[in-house]
Amino acid sequence: MPEMAQRSGQEDPERYLFVDRAVVYNPATQADWTAKRLVWVPSERHGFEAASVREERGEEVVVELAENGKKALVNKDDIQKMNPPKFSKVEDMAELTCLNEASVLHNLKDRYYSGLIYTYSGLFCVVINPYKNLPIYSENIIEMYRGKKRHEMPPHIYAISESAYRCMLQDREDQSILCTGESGAGKTENTKKVIQYLAHVASSHKGRKDHNIPPESPKAVKLQGELERQLLQANPILESFGNAKTVKNDNSSRFGKFIRINFDVTGYIVGANIETYLLEKSRAIRQAKDERTFHIFYQLLAGAGEHLRSDLLLEGFNNYRFLSNGNIPIPGQQDKDNFQETMEAMHIMSFSHDEILSMLKVVSAVLQFGNIVFKKERNTDQASMPENTAAQKLCHLLGMSVMEFTRAILTPRIKVGRDYVQKAQTKEQADFAVEALAKATYERLFRWLVHRINKALDRTKRQGASFIGILDIAGFEIFQLNSFEQLCINYTNEKLQQLFNHTMFILEQEEYQREGIEWSFIDFGLDLQPCIDLIERPANPPGVLALLDEECWFPKATDKTFVDKLVQEQGSHTKFQKPRQLKDKADFCIIHYAGRVDYKADEWLMKNMDPLNDNVATLLHQSTDKFVAELWKDEIQNIQRASFYDVSSLHDSPGEVDRIVGLDQVAGMNETAFGATYKTKKGMFRTVGQLYKESLTKLMATLRNTNPNFVRCIIPNHEKRAGKLEPHLVLDQLRCNGVLEGIRICRQGFPNRIVFQEFRQRYEILTPNAIPKGFMDGKQACERMIQALELDANLYRIGQSKIFFRTGVLAHLEEERDLKITDIIIYFQAVCRGYLARKAFAKKQQQLSALKVLQRNCAAYLKLRHWQWWRLFTKVKPLLQVTRQEEEMQAKDEELVKVKERQVKVENELVEMERKHQQLLEEKNILAEQLQAETELFAEAEEMRARLVAKKQELEEILHDLESRVEEEEERNQTLQNEKKKMQSHIQDLEEQLDEEEAARQKLQLEKVTAEAKIKKMEEDLLLLEDQNSKFLKEKKLLEERIGEMTSMLAEEEEKAKNLGKVKNKQEMMMVDLEERLKKEEKTRQELEKAKRKLDAETTDLQEQIAELQAQIDELKIQLAKKEEELQAVLARGDEEVAQKNNALKQVRELQAQLAELQEDLESEKTARNKAEKLKRDLSEELEALKTELEDTLDTTAAQQELRTKREQEVAELKKAIDEEARNHESQIQEMRQRHGMALEELSEQLEQAKRFKSNLEKSKQTLEGDNKELASEVKVLQQAKLDSEHKRKKLEAQLQEVLARVTEGERTKGELSDRSHKLQTELENVSTLLEDAEKKGIKLAKDASSLESQLQDTQELLQEETRQKLNLSSRIRQLEEEKSALQEQQEEEEEARRNLEKQLATLQSQLCETKKKLEDDVGVVDALEEVKRKLQKDMEATNQRLEEKAMAYDKLEKTKTRLQQELDDLMVDLDHQRQIVSNLEKKQKKFDQMLAEEKSVSARYAEERDRAEAEAREKETKALSMARALDEALEAKEEFERLNKQLRAEMEDLMSSKDDVGKNVHELEKSKRTLEQQVEEMRTQLEELEDELQATEDAKLRLEVNMQAMKAQFERDLQARDEQNDEKKRMLVKQVREMEAELEDERKQRALAVAAKKKLEMDLKDVEAQIEAANKARDEAIKQLRKLQAQMKDYQRELEEARASRDEIFAQSKENEKKLKSLEAEILQLQEDLAASERARRHAEQERDELADEISNSASGKSALLDEKRRLEARIAQLEEELEEEQSNMELLNDRFRKTAMQVDTLTTELTGERSVAQKSENARQQLERQNKELKAKLQELEGSIKSKFKATITALEAKILQLEEQLEQEAKERAAANKIVRRTEKKLKEVFMQVEDERRHADQYKEQMEKANSRMKQLKRQLEEAEEEAQRANASRRKLQRELDDATEASEGLSREVNTLKNRLRRGGPVSFPSGRSGRRQLQMEGELSDDDADSKASEVNETQPAQPE
């Protein structure tokens, strides 16, 4: 399909893929279909037309055409049912309910007119050529179809490809896609699209991965996706050589092809193979009108350059007879461009320049064949070649001799019996021979090209896991008269249709079995079997092809005899028909599935035999052009050809044109295409039909083993117009393509299938009450529905998930459904209308009653309106409002109630609102708190931002460090580049060597040419010698007879020598043979002269003896006849031995090939091992990197540290295991290498021995042949005399002994060869066992590597590749074992043959003994001949030696060439390997840089956190100090309070003691008491505050402890990181130490001195370490300074960059302005030029006008004649004047534009000056900044230099000391010392770490002690407070006690005073004295002493209360 190309237009691709369902499901069309009963009726114009059935009249029906409404009478059988509109534009036509031709055609037409070119038809995908570009082949569309199932997407070739690809991957089943169709239907284009899709979907992962990597060189580009590119590029090459322009198609494939794309297990393309069929080679010599031959001829003639044209002797298109129509261009294409594309495609396919040139030479030669002209001689029919220029050109191109070629064409040698005779050819025969050669040459070139493409595409030495085959072959062809080619194509399509029918039958059967349907299965494939049998049946009765082959054997057979025999054999066959009338041009008819085809059998025998001139074939085989010789080698070597001409014609009818019998010329097809499925006898010639049948059976076997996918391409019209579809043409193709056949098969079964759910949903309306309510299974529901529908049981089947119907049932159901729906709709409409009518009627009734009421009221009013009382009533009625007061009151009450309710509601709402208000206030407070928190968070975020800024600065510093590293890496890269250049120079040297070799080869070729010239001279000499011989032989008749016999024998011997020479190197052997022949001829001439002299003397004697010997001669003749028969038998056996020897040589070659393959396998194993080692290194590096990452990330806690250590141990163990495995693997590979090397050496030795034996065998064979010749000559000479025969008998005995000795030697050599083959087999078995061991170990390695899968995914892929390679090796070993068994069988056959030979030799010996007895009397004359024979033997041996020497030299040259080639390939591989390593290193470097950056960022983050923690710790410390101060202040305050308390107490005591007046002091005491209580409360509050503060300090302390722990962890991590850095440094140092140790291995002798100096050096090392630490400190300080400077630099750079940016902007603006200026200036210049041009034109016109006026004035005589001219010129002048005016107006406009532009230029210049001044300023600023930058850089460099010098000094000192150590210490001692030092250092560091940890612990302990002290102090303070409180309470108690005592004392004193008074009174009065009160008082005091403090307080208060009353 030439037009089906991709297009990137704006059209929506979905328009050409998806159907618009809105149009399909249109209810109007559905109603139209049901109403009109539409059907299809036949139409001549449209194929079928839509019509509606009007009435039926018996067998006929009246229909009305839908298009024009005309009525027509149609037969019932011609009517075809129409599908419902539901099935319009259906994607799969198998779903159509009415499957018929009309429906299929209509569906395809509808889809085609909608732009939908793809449609399914069951298994088929039908494609119609759109003849325009469609946007449905883009990569987006490919992605759309990728991974989708067929039914999920619309029909497309991509859907077919995707389903085939997925089936292949999932089912592991090979797939095939069969594209058939007419020429121009689009088979090739669809094949291309399939390949494009598969190349996109299944391209190799390597190519995929490397898409992102920019290719460094063109080779990298080549490697990228090379196989997919080559697969796509194979098409242009095949198209140029195999496609041609026909009437139907501009790019028609003139051959069939089967493209087999191989895939591996993962689904990636691994190779491809192309097989071709039926190349239309006759097109190379003649073409029909308006057609072209193959594209390559036109491309070559149009596109070849001058150099190439001269090399290929090319001429013009019209100079070639074979280009029948000259140069016919293809519209829209250029042959020149196509030629370039073809050449590019060949380069992509890696064709060499020599190969391309050789191919083009052959193409040119094919054209030259046609230019050879023959003429008929006058007197005879013989052809002659009057001019041989074309023949010379042809022979130059094909490397032949012109003389030999003309002789082979005009007088070829043919075999008549045993002799060869030269026969003259007629003009017709010569022309036919040349055309046959041209066709054969082109076909062989095409076959070679396909083979070469296959070689390029077949990457692997094995087949892929599975394949997808794409068959692109011509479809069924039915012309008016069909020939042999059409029979072959139709036979192929019959077989393909049978395959389709069979696969469809199988799929149907599977579907029915899966659904459990009972159905009598019909194998539809059997329908086509009779037709296939008619064509291909071999016998009983024979088919068409078999009869054709049979006729080819008979010399007098003609096409008519073939037809007669065919009619006789197959006349009764059902599929065969004879021509109906005598006038018919056809010879016979065959009824194919697509229809009846008439065949014309003209030239069928010729086409089937495809004859060829053997003489020219041998010349071509012996061509000096290697390419041509290779093309023709299989013709001579493999096939024993029959004679080219019918011998009987020589005897019977010499006057007639010879009947050509000939042979097949496609003999090589079995090698390139398929190979015969059954073996044919060697020597049988193979016909075209036979070979085609074999290749087709092979293809069908391949296709039957695949899962086929069918694509049918259809051509819509022959005019190549888009959007036009000819119905009859499409129907014919549908018939031919088998689409209608597939539909016929569908109609036999149940094509319509519906899922239960869909059936129920769509057709439940037909059975409303069949299914009860509730749930019911889908199957049961469908069964009930079917019962209710009462369908015939034969029309349906119910499966497990679907219901199946025959064709037409669904259409019937659709009709019923539509009727049901129309009934329902009608009923629904009736109900609706009734309801609406009733509603309208009710409304009318209401209106009627309302009218009546209105009328009644109006009548009443009219009556009453004049009545006075009524008037009064109407006036009084409004005044009667009093009666309604109660109603108003009630209304008011109701309103009041409502108001109250409203009030209650409002109050409730108010309460609720208050509550809500409260809630909102609370929420507001919460939000305020949140806001506060947010502000705090914001502050923290600000802090974070500040930190991030700092972090950014640090990262920038890191970035600068990384930049410096990048520079270092660039330097490293530069070194690698230098190495690469060295490698390239090395490669160039190798190429120069190769060129030298090539020059040597060319010299050899020149020598060969000179040798050929010598040979020609020798041939001429030979001719002269033959003339001389003939003169000598004329002298004596006897001698003439003998010499004639000798010459015939010599000719036979020469032919044999030639045949032997062809096996070896052709040119050299030819030279040697011709030299031998020359020498033989000279010697025979000399010997014959001697013999002549002798015979002159002996004739007289012999004449006397002749009479006596005559009787004996008669007897000897009889014996001779017997001996000749025996000799022929011996010669036949010798030939068999030669054949066996050739077989042995073939086996040796096969073994050599196997060895080479084994070597390749071993090399692949080596590469795999190298990969594994590389992987191991990568793994170790990645493990170290992972270690560092793990150490960085997983050390946050102690538990994670333990985990890390465990993981490190595991990794170390794994590493050890991998190392051990690698060592084992390496050792095994080395062992294998050694064994393999040994095996290879032994094999090579054996091969050399075999070669020697072969040469010996050849010598012995030559000697045997010589002996045979001698025997024959002796037997003939025996006629002369008995004495001669006796001599001969003796010599024969000696020769027999020699022969026996040689035979025994041959047997011995055979035995030795068999022994060697056994040895080879055993060695192969050993190799296979070793390889199996290697496989097992590889599997173990793969298992080990799988444990590290998560970390090492890349390694997995490589290991998988290795395992795949090993599997390949195992498969290779199996193949070798099979070949071994084949070799054994061959050896057994050889042994059997040897036994037969021995038996034959025994019989020969017995026969020879008898001959000896009989021929004892006849020996004498042979002495001279014996001498001649010996001399000849010596010459032969000398020439053989020379030949062997030359062969050895040639072999050596070949070996050196191969070695150099291998070295070059190895170097290329190494170079690629180095590139890969460099790329990997770059990747690793990037990864390392990323890791370093991450580590630095992490370290920076940790440093920030540490700084933060330190800052927080400092803040906490300051807080703790402030708290401690507050606590001290509180303590001091407490002491002051205590002091105050004491003072108060003292004052109280003083008061107590000093104040006698108790009553006065009570109030003061109470006051003091209150003040004291207040103070106590204040003290309590202070105490509580102090406790809170203490709690806060404790919390802060805890936080500090947590921070301290975090800080400790951080410090530990930092320490570990430093340790790791130090360890890395140590490792680096250790590496350096080891390297230096490796260099200084020679100086290990100074061991004793080293032991003595060891201790001193250790001391020195300690000093050095101290120096290193000092240097490190200095370096840290320098780095700090550097960072500061870098920060300053960054600032400066930022400023500089800003200045540059501003400058760049200014420059850009200025450039734009300048551009504008320039453009304006250019415009001005252009305008000026235009103005000048117009001025010049005006002047020129004026000049012309003046000249014309002068001429007119001068030429008065010719005025009448010139009047017309004058008018014309005046008109011209007027026109020019008008133009001039226009130009002037244009000029004015241009002047205006010029002024405007000048103004713009002025403004722009002013702006530019301003800008330039600004730019100058910015430039000055930039220069200043650059100066500052340079100064800073200089400072930086000075600093760096100083630092580097310091470092260098320290490093040099260290290196000197290390060198001294290395010179003195042994390797083991050094390693121990290094280990000890590392241990000591680590111990020191550990100690330091422990010291730090202990210091931190001490600090922590101190903090704890301080805290404990603080706590104890707090406790003490609390205790003191408690004691103070207790003391205060005690003081209060004592005070109360004192008060009580005081009160008691006062009371006692008062009592006493009262008693005293009473006593005084009594004393005064003189009464008795008593003391009751005193006792009571004492008692009371005692009681009070026993009371508690509280009681005391209460009593005291009571006392206080009672005291004031006492004085009264």
Disulfide bonds with the S-S distance in Angstrom:
none
